[in-house]
């Protein structure tokens, strides 16, 4: 029968520290201390860390600088026992207090320096930087664009052409037609208008190389020239006095035009003033320009709703028998697709025919040869005033497209240039909705004719009494 092993319970643990009979008492530990507690006590200069607070155990005092290390008793073997350590510590403390004056109280610590203010956030990128970065990203992969508030109401094709000037418009139309353009996850049509916050998904694009901008000298010259044309300006809009012969937009063979000159007024954030309506190349006078996208959208709606009031002055051949009247016809292009095609009077229902309405009044006349007409267009069709003047048998002097009176000679001293001036415009301000009323002076060739014919530019203009619609 196998016996049970000796018990290692409480009795064995209680007797473990007692000397067994016949054995000498155990010596004090004099060997190296290898435990973590021994290392901590050595670092604390012999202090017992049993009752130390947790945050005091980390304040180690080097043993070489401890008073106990300098005591002669510390060098004896007996000093290594706990009793010797306690006695040596008391003796050293007594000597220290007798020979060294008490330490002065520590000076209060200096207040912590104030916290540094948070760094200012990096400035937001400008519109130009955003457009360039977006263009670079889109050239390599799919990108989602977010519509900004000042882009609200823009047609989707116009939105893309503004964001990517280097992207051909035919490519934009192709993207829309193939359904590759998505607005809020849905296929977009060219006539759809974007709203603020909408996401526009654009596929990878291949952009044309950027066209070099004008030289600094040319830009400065264009800026000075534009400034000389300003009739009215504020932070949202401006009205230019467009001269005779300056095109509003570029075309085949047209290198210098108002839209190109507006590059000199591009703001640091990348926004460029925008055209909101058009004048013929040979028509002088008031041309409205929007300085922000929001103003452009608002002014464009104003022109579409016919809320802008426009008055034109013209010099016509002959004198109308009805001195104040209205011309109401349908107009259509003779050559469909040509931007500057001649307009013809059409019938209701004809392909491409649009209704056009103009009020006119005779302000003064030079015999039966010439008459000063004041015109108020209600609609805004291409070449509307010129086509209507020719329709009633009194084409405008100097008009190369619609003047077709046979054997008619220009009186001496008058220049053979189109005598048509956008004299006055009254339009609600895009932000305040208050009326902005601007008047343009006669261009040089018309001023010369007025002087030769004896017309007074300050004469009362009866067209102001004409109906508004």
Secondary structure, 3 states (H helix, E strand, C coil): CCCCCCCCCHHHHHCCCCCCCCCCCCCCCCCCCCCHHHHHHHHCCCCCCCCCCCCCCCCCCCHHHCHHHHCHHHHCHHHHCHHHHHHHHHHHHHHHHHHCCCCCCCCCCCCCCCCCCCCCCCCCCCHHHHHHHHHHHHCCCCEEEECCHHHCCCEHHHHHHHHCCCCCHHHHHHHHHCCCCEECCEECCCCCECCCCCEEEECCCCCCCCCCCCCHHHHHHHHHHHHHHEEEECCCEEEEEECCCCECCCECCECCEHHHHHHHHCCCCCCCCEECCCCCCCCEEEEEEECCHHHHHHHHHHHHCCCCEEEEEEEEECCCCCCEEEEEEEEEECCCCCCCCCEEEECCCCCCCEEEEEEEEEEEEECCCEEEEEEEECCCCCCHHHHHHHHCCCCECCCCCCCCCCCCCCCCCCCCCCCEEEEEEEEECCCCCCEEEEECCCCHHHHHHHHHHCCCCCCCCHHHHCCCC
